[in-house]
Amino acid sequence: MIRRRAAPAVVAPLVALLAAACGGPGADPVPAPGRVITLAPSITETAFALGLGDSVVGVDDYSRWPPAARELPRLGGLLDPRLEAIVALEPELAVVLPSQRGLGQRLAALGIEVLEVPSDTLADIGRAAILMAERCGVAERGRRLAAEIERALAPAPLAGAPPTALVVGRQPGRMGSVLVAAPGTYLDELLGRLGAANVFADAATPYPQVGLEAFLERRPRAVVELHGEPQAADVERRLRHDWLTAPGLELSEPCVAVVDGLEVLVPGPRLPEVYARLRSALVACAGEGAPVDD
């Protein structure tokens, strides 16, 4: 049985506000606010990938890459933004996700310009880079970064790619409440680009919460657990053991993988690394022994 659950804060339509600019080395000669806050990990990573790190004066609580971002003031999260801390930084531009529209409206009322960028689909990752770069006066960098990401995420279908379940939330030993990625997510798009069917293609929501019975009904040949935090070796063994010993699933050891790291659940410029690791996991399960494409 599939139980509905709210999707992570990455789903909403694209809305862009007025064009402006924020500076950086080699920026185009356009007016540039020099103080920018980035309020989601994907936004922070994109800003630094565009070479705009010197303009970023504050980040959300969950931005931890690149290392320089960890040294910046923390400004809260989706549910607990620190408005006083934000105002104290005197930012000229705040970059937010569509899920943070309410916060964006509050910041705009305080006289802070707001740029809203998308992060739902794979195409949105490139669009976000382009929007931020155009707003920040480095439009060519945005186009270049978007093109690099798209090339790195090009479809690379595998012969014999197994029907797969992508797990994005589970504790070791708990099989009754599992969060999975379904159609409508960038993770499902990655799976499709590898030619693998998502066993939860029938889900009514992008990130449904399911129980073990749902896996028994769909019988995936591969399970990939995606964790946004590095997992200790003993925890990873426990996560894999749960699937290998689950009655009725009959999964082989090469077909259960844990892909972990700070980049794994961030729809930003490091997603090609996740794509390569996902491909490696499916190659091992398919038994192809083929190298991962560069």
C-alpha positions in Angstrom: 0.0 0.0 0.0 1.2 3.5 -0.8 0.7 6.3 1.7 0.8 9.9 0.5 3.5 12.2 1.9 4.5 15.7 1.2 7.4 16.0 -1.3 10.8 17.5 -0.3 11.2 21.2 -0.9 12.0 20.9 -4.6 8.7 20.9 -6.3 7.0 24.0 -7.8 6.7 25.9 -11.1 9.4 28.2 -12.4 9.0 31.9 -11.5 11.7 34.5 -12.1 11.6 38.1 -10.9 13.2 41.2 -12.3 16.7 41.1 -13.9 19.5 42.4 -11.8 23.1 41.5 -11.2 25.5 40.2 -8.5 29.2 40.5 -9.0 32.1 38.1 -9.1 35.5 38.0 -10.7 35.2 38.6 -14.4 31.6 39.6 -14.2 29.9 41.4 -17.0 29.9 45.2 -16.6 26.3 45.5 -15.2 25.1 46.9 -11.9 25.8 44.3 -9.3 24.6 43.9 -5.7 27.6 42.6 -3.8 25.7 41.0 -0.9 23.7 37.8 -1.7 22.1 35.2 0.5 21.3 31.7 -0.8 18.6 29.8 1.1 18.8 26.2 -0.1 21.8 23.9 -0.6 21.3 23.6 -4.4 21.3 27.4 -4.7 24.4 27.7 -2.6 26.3 25.1 -4.6 25.2 26.7 -7.9 26.3 30.2 -6.7 29.8 28.9 -5.9 29.9 26.8 -9.1 29.2 30.1 -11.0 32.2 31.8 -9.3 30.0 34.0 -7.2 31.1 32.8 -3.8 32.7 36.2 -2.8 29.2 37.7 -3.1 27.5 35.2 -0.8 27.2 36.6 2.7 24.8 34.1 4.3 23.3 30.6 3.6 20.6 28.4 4.9 21.3 25.9 7.8 21.7 22.9 5.4 24.2 24.3 3.0 27.5 22.5 3.6 29.2 22.6 0.2 31.7 23.9 -0.8 33.7 24.1 2.4 33.7 27.9 2.2 29.9 27.9 2.6 30.3 26.3 6.0 32.0 29.4 7.3 29.2 31.8 6.4 26.4 32.9 8.7 23.5 30.4 9.0 20.0 31.9 8.3 17.6 29.1 9.2 15.6 26.6 7.2 12.3 26.4 5.3 10.3 26.3 8.5 12.4 28.5 10.8 14.1 31.4 8.8 16.0 33.8 11.0 14.6 37.1 9.7 16.6 39.3 12.1 19.8 37.6 11.1 18.9 38.0 7.5 18.2 41.7 7.9 21.4 42.3 9.9 23.4 41.1 6.9 21.9 43.8 4.7 21.6 41.5 1.6 20.8 43.1 -1.7 19.5 39.8 -3.2 18.0 36.6 -1.8 17.8 33.5 -3.9 15.0 31.1 -2.9 13.1 28.0 -4.2 9.5 28.1 -5.2 8.7 26.2 -1.9 10.0 29.3 -0.1 7.7 31.7 -1.8 6.2 32.9 1.4 9.6 33.7 2.8 10.5 35.5 -0.4 7.4 37.7 0.0 8.4 38.5 3.5 11.9 39.4 2.4 10.6 41.5 -0.5 8.4 43.4 2.0 11.6 44.3 3.9 13.1 45.8 0.8 15.3 42.8 -0.2 15.2 41.8 -3.8 14.3 38.1 -4.4 15.0 35.7 -7.2 13.1 32.4 -7.3 14.7 29.5 -9.1 13.4 26.0 -9.7 15.0 22.6 -8.7 12.3 20.0 -9.5 13.5 18.4 -12.7 16.8 17.8 -14.4 16.1 20.7 -16.8 15.4 22.9 -13.8 19.0 22.5 -12.6 20.4 24.1 -15.7 17.6 26.7 -15.7 18.5 27.7 -12.1 22.1 28.2 -13.1 21.1 30.4 -16.1 18.7 32.5 -14.1 21.2 33.1 -11.3 24.0 33.9 -13.7 21.8 36.3 -15.7 20.7 38.0 -12.5 24.3 38.2 -11.3 25.8 39.6 -14.5 27.7 36.4 -15.5 25.3 35.1 -18.1 27.9 33.2 -20.1 29.0 31.3 -17.0 25.4 30.2 -16.5 25.0 28.9 -20.0 28.3 27.1 -19.8 27.5 25.5 -16.5 24.1 24.4 -17.7 25.6 22.9 -20.8 28.2 21.0 -18.8 25.6 19.6 -16.5 23.4 18.5 -19.4 26.3 16.8 -21.1 27.2 14.9 -17.9 23.6 13.8 -17.5 23.1 12.6 -21.0 21.1 9.4 -21.4 23.3 6.3 -21.1 20.9 3.4 -21.2 22.2 0.0 -19.9 21.4 -3.3 -21.6 19.6 -5.3 -19.0 19.0 -2.5 -16.6 17.0 -3.9 -13.7 13.6 -2.7 -12.5 14.7 -0.5 -9.6 13.5 1.1 -6.4 15.1 4.3 -5.3 14.9 4.7 -1.5 15.4 8.3 -0.2 14.5 7.8 3.4 14.8 4.9 5.8 16.4 3.9 9.1 18.3 0.6 9.5 15.9 -2.2 10.6 12.8 -0.2 9.6 11.0 -1.7 6.6 7.5 -0.5 7.3 8.0 3.2 6.5 10.2 3.7 3.4 10.3 7.0 1.4 10.9 6.3 -2.3 11.4 8.5 -5.4 8.7 8.2 -8.0 7.8 10.0 -11.3 7.9 13.7 -11.0 11.3 13.8 -9.4 14.7 14.4 -10.9 15.9 11.1 -9.3 13.3 9.2 -11.4 14.6 11.1 -14.5 18.1 9.9 -13.7 16.9 6.3 -13.5 15.1 6.7 -16.8 18.2 8.0 -18.5 19.9 4.8 -17.5 17.1 2.8 -19.1 15.9 1.3 -15.8 12.2 1.1 -15.0 11.1 2.6 -11.6 9.0 0.0 -9.9 7.0 2.8 -8.3 6.1 4.4 -11.6 2.4 4.0 -10.5 2.8 6.2 -7.4 0.4 9.1 -7.1 2.9 11.4 -5.5 6.6 12.2 -6.2 7.9 10.9 -2.9 5.4 8.3 -1.5 5.9 6.6 1.8 5.5 2.8 1.4 5.7 -0.4 3.4 7.4 -3.7 2.7 4.3 -5.0 1.1 4.6 -2.5 -1.7 8.0 -3.9 -2.5 6.7 -7.4 -2.4 4.0 -6.4 -4.9 6.4 -4.8 -7.3 9.4 -7.1 -6.8 12.4 -4.8 -7.8 15.5 -6.5 -9.0 17.6 -3.6 -7.6 17.3 -1.4 -4.6 19.4 1.7 -4.3 19.3 3.7 -1.1 20.2 7.3 -1.4 21.4 9.1 1.7 22.3 12.8 2.0 24.7 12.1 4.9 27.7 9.8 4.7 26.9 6.5 6.3 29.3 4.7 8.6 30.5 1.3 7.3 28.5 -0.7 9.9 25.3 1.3 9.2 25.7 0.7 5.4 26.0 -3.0 6.1 22.8 -3.0 8.2 21.0 -1.1 5.4 22.0 -3.6 2.8 21.3 -6.5 5.1 17.7 -5.4 5.6 17.0 -5.8 1.9 19.0 -9.0 1.4 17.2 -10.8 4.2 13.7 -9.3 3.6 11.4 -12.3 3.1 10.0 -12.7 -0.4 12.3 -10.1 -2.1 15.1 -12.5 -3.1 17.5 -9.7 -3.9 21.1 -10.6 -4.8 24.0 -8.8 -3.1 25.2 -6.9 -6.2 21.7 -5.5 -6.6 21.5 -3.7 -3.2 23.5 -0.5 -3.1 23.9 2.5 -0.8 24.8 5.8 -2.4 25.6 8.4 0.2 27.2 11.8 0.6 26.4 15.5 0.9 25.8 15.8 -2.8 23.4 12.8 -3.2 20.1 14.5 -2.5 21.0 18.0 -3.7 19.7 18.9 -7.2 22.7 21.0 -8.1 25.9 21.1 -10.1 27.3 18.0 -8.4 24.4 15.8 -9.6 26.5 14.2 -12.4 28.6 12.5 -9.6 25.4 10.9 -8.3 24.4 9.9 -11.8 27.7 8.1 -12.3 27.4 6.3 -8.9 23.8 5.3 -9.7 25.0 3.9 -13.0 27.8 2.0 -11.3 25.2 0.4 -9.0 23.0 -0.7 -11.9 25.9 -2.0 -13.9 26.9 -4.2 -11.0 23.4 -5.5 -10.8 23.0 -6.1 -14.5 26.3 -7.9 -14.6 27.6 -5.9 -17.5 31.0 -5.0 -16.0 30.9 -2.0 -18.3 32.9 1.1 -17.2 31.0 4.2 -16.1 31.0 6.9 -18.8 33.0 10.0 -18.0 
